[in-house]
């Protein structure tokens, strides 16, 4: 998959290399700026050497002007590369959609597919631009900073860089949580887009039966429900794991079935007892909720809890 992703850089490699070259020069400018500032403060100002002070002040001004020009190239042409890659990916994805079986469209909502084609590809294009650039800049800054600081004091440099592994571990741990949150956000956006697509495609029927208020209430419920959903998960506290993937295999009538799904959350108490959390949104007051109110909600809840009793939590 990574090799295929890198292949999208090929048609735009000239602009990409220009972007990376500009990023390299910007990194060098950022490294030399503190060195020049140190000499100005420690040498030229105490000795009142006005000529060198003005010369190096002009050099700093030139560095700022060069950085402004290079950052413009990075921001503008770098985003051009990302947008062009996004267009190439969208073209290939659309052609792939033309070849998928009808069962795929039976199992996936049109709005969700459109969200993958537009929203998710936009995030990928941002990664295509900022990912290599930020990685390259970080590597240059780390290596350059270590070398320059080591020329001043090796032991202090080692003490500073000793904290780097802890920063990396924190970033890795946070990345897992952020990935889970971003994935959930994309799924919620896909659901909202699916509902929006359904409402817009049936707008003539809605107006014919003057059901605008009903549609507005449904959309508001989905929109507000997504926000409250995240709030409830965040407030669950310790012993709660959000967005848990469930998987199990079961045989029926000689046919092996793989049952997969995702629970909104899993509560685990001190004794190891697992409780599956399934969050549902409704505008009906709690005291008026009965088993006959919304059969779809109760049916989904039964399936989730049944699958949870059969599945292994991953």
N, C-alpha and C positions, 0 to 999 in steps of 0.2 A: 504494500500500500504506500509506503514511504517512497519507494522508487517511482511509482506511478505519479505521486504528488510532485516529486522533483522534476519529472518529465514535463510538467506544465511551465517550468521556467525556461525551457529550451527556446521557444519562439521569441522570448523577450529577454534573452540572456544579456544582450548589449546594454539595455537600460538597467538591468539588474546589477551588472558589474559596475556601471557608472554610479549607481546608488551605493553600493558597498564601498567603492573607492572614496566617495564623498564622506561616508560614515567613518572610514579609517582616518581621513584627514581631520575630521571633527574630533575624534578620539585623541589624536596627537595634540591638537590645539588645547584640549582640556587638560592634558598632561603637562604641557609646557607653561600654561598660565600660572599655576601656583609656584613654579620654579622662578619665573621672572618676577612675580610679586614678592617672593622671599628675598631676592637680591635687592629689589627696590627698597624694601622696608629695613633690611639688615645692613645694607652697605651704602646705597646712594643717598638715602635720606639722612642718616647720621653724619656722613662725610660732607653733606651739603653739595654734592656733585650734581649741579643743576643740569649740565649738558647731558650726562648719561641718564639722568632721571627723565628728561624730556624725550630722549631717544627711545628708551624702553617703554615709556608711556605711549609713544606713537606706535611702537611694535604691538603693544597690547590692543590699541585701538584698531590696528590692522587685522589682528587676530579676530577681534569681535566682528569686524566687517566681513572677513572671510567666512567665519562661522555662520553669519546671517545668510550669506549667499549659498553656502553648502547646505544649510538646513532647509532653505527654500527648494533646492534641487531634490533633497531627500524626501521632503513632504509631498511635493508636487509629483515628481516623476516616479517616486516610490509608490504612491497611490495609483498612478497610471498603470504600473506593472500589476498591482493587486487587482485593479478593476478589469484589466485585460485577461488575467488568469481566471478571474471569476466568470467572465464571459465564456472562456473556453470550457470551464468546468460545467457551466450551465448548459452549454450546447451538448456536451457528451452525456450529461445527465438526462436531458430531454430525449436524446436519441435512445438512451437506455430505457426510458419509460415507454417508448413506442414498442419495445420488444418484450416487455413484461407480460405474463399471462393475465387473463381476466380475473383470476382469483386474487391477484395482488390488489386490484382496485376494489374488489369485494370486501377485502379485509382492512383497507386503509382509506381514510376520508380524503376527499379531494383537497380540502383546506389544509390538512396536515401535509400532504404531498407538496402543495404550493409553498408551505412554510419551509420545507426542506430545500426547495428549489431557489427560494429567494432569501429568507432570513439567515438560514444556516450557511449558505454559500457566501453571504456577506461576511460572516465571522471568519470563514476560511480564508477569504481574500485579505482580511486584516492580518491574519496570521502569516500569510504568504509574504506580506510586506514587512511587518514589524518583527516577526519571529527571527529570521536570519540576521536582520539588522541589529536587534537588541542583543542577540547572542554574541555576535561579532564584537559589538561595542563593549559588552561586559568583559569578554575575554581580553581585549586590548587594554581596557582600563585596569583590570586586575593584575595582569602581567606587568604593565608599565608602572603602576603604582608600587608594586612590590620592588621592582628594580630601583626606582627613584628613592623610595623610602629606605631601602637597604643601604644606599650610598650615604645616608645621613646617620642611621643607627640600626644595625642589623637586629639586635635583640628586641628593641621596641617594635620593629617591623614584624618579627615573629610573634610577639605577644598580640599585636593587632590582628594578624592573619590567623591566629589560633582560634578566633571566634568564628571563622568562616564555615567550618563543618557544622556548627550549631545553627548557623543561619540557613545552610542548605537543608538540614533536617527539618527545620521549622517550615521552610518553603515547600518541601515535599509533602509534609503532613497537611499544610494548608491547601496545597494544590488538590489533594484528594477531596477535601471537603468542598472546595470551590467547584471542582468538576461535577460533583453530585448536585450542587446547587444550580450550576449553569445548565446541566442536563434537564433538571426539573423545570427550569425557567423556559427552556426551548420547547419542552413538551406542553407546557401550559400555553405558550404562544401558539403552538400548532393546534391545540384544542380550540382556542379562541378564534383562530383563523378558520377552522373547520365550521364552527358555529356561525361565523360571519358569512362564509360562503353559502351555507345552507339558507340563511335568512335572506341574503341578497338574491339568490337564484329563485327563491319563492316569494319575492316581493309582490308580484302581481296577485298571487293567491291571498297573501296577507292583507293587501289593500281591498281586495274584493270582499273579504269577510270582516273588514275593519278590525283587524287583529294586531294593529301596530303596538298597542299597549302591552299585549301579551309578548310580542317579540322583544320589545324594549326591556320588559321585566326579565325575560330569559337571558338576554345578553348582559344586563347589569348583574344578575345573579352569578353568571359564569365569571365575569370580570372581577367582582368583589370577592367571590369565592376563592379565586386564585391567590389573592392577597392574604385572606384570612388563613388559607391553607398553609402558606409559608410561615405565618405568624404562630400558628398552633404548633407546627413542627419545631420552631425555634424555641418556644416556651416549654417544650416537653421535659427538658432537664436531663440529668444523668440517667443512664440506663436505657436511653432511647436512641435508636438508630433509624434515620430517615431514609426513605426510598430504598427498600431492601428487595433485591432480586430473589425470586423463588423458582426452584426448578425440581422436577421429579419425573420419574418414569413409571408408568402403570400399564399393565396388560389387561385388555378386555376383549372377549370374543376372539382370542388368538392374535389380536393386533396390539402392537406395542405403541403406546401413546406417550409423547413427551409433553408434560404440562409445565408451562412457564408463565410467570406473571411477576408483578411487582406490588408489594404492599407499601402503603403510604408510610408506614413505620412499624418498628418492632420494639415493644417494651420487654425488658428482661429484669426480673427482680433478684433479690439476694439469693434466693433458692434456685435460681436458674430457670424459673418458670417463664415461658415466652407468651406474650400477648400481642396479637396482631392488631394494628391500628389501621382502620379504614375511614378516611375523612370524607364526608358528604356535605354538600351545600344545599340548603333549602331556605325559602323565605317564610315557611310556615312556623308559627310559634312551637316551641319544644313540647308543650303540654298537649298540643293537638296532633302530634305525630303518632300514628298507629301503624300496625303491620299492613293495613290495606291502603295506606296513603299513597305510597309510590312503590309499586311492585318491582320496578326496575332496580331501585336502590337496594331493596331487601334481597333481591335475587343476586345482585352483584356481591353484596356483603356475604351471603351464604357461600358463594363460589370462592371468594377470597379466603374465607376461614376454612373451607374444606380443603382448598389447595394448600393452605398453610399447614394443615395437619398432615398432609402427605409429602410436602416438599421439604427439601433441605435448604436452610437459609445460607446464602452466600454473600 
